[in-house]
Amino acid sequence: MTLWDVPGGQSVIVTALDAALDPSVHSRLREMGLEHDHAVHCLRRGPFQGTLVVAIADCVYSLEQQIAKKIQVKPL
């Protein structure tokens, strides 16, 4: 399952980042806390397949669909 598949209000654990991600994007995601075994809470999805809003620790981020689909997760 990818982060994009997670419904609003649900928490998950990151299992992997796609190896095909651009190195700068991969690095930024890790800086944000999207790393193996870290918890992510999906807050909401924007209308019309818009951005995905997630909370990681005490920070809130918005991710585009193409990035969220490259983050593998499992239920908490």
Buried (B, 14 or more C-beta within 10 A) or exposed (E): EBBBEBEEEBBBBBEEBBEEBEEEBBEEBBEBBBEEEBBBBBBBBEEEEEBBBBBBEEEEBBBEBEBBBBBBBEEE
